[in-house]
Amino acid sequence: MNHAEDIQARDGVAVVLYGKPRCVQCDATERKLRKHRIHFTKVDVSQDETALNFIKQLGYTAAPVVYVSTIEGDVHWTQFDIGMIEQHITARPDAEVA
């Protein structure tokens, strides 16, 4: 089970931001989530080898990776992608604010 599945099992929907320090796109993604008061878990892949291996298994070599786990299924992407954030997080009817 990955980080997102652990949270999804507990809360129903999970947003995990896999990032690293001094990453402009990671910071922009985090600001966007905070602006919309979205609850998310931030994982520093420079400190968590398991998380780094997980995103590599997904096929990603750049940060950030956003992983959204819901009961309907999981979706993930890389880079700061406003469209994906809106479609899969902030515009969801069941989006909860922290």
Protein Blocks (a to p, Z undefined) as FASTA:
>chain_A
ZZklmmmmmnopacdddddehifklmmmmmmmmmnopacddddfklmmklmmmmmmnopa
bdcddddddfkbccddedjdfklmmmmmmmpmklccZZ
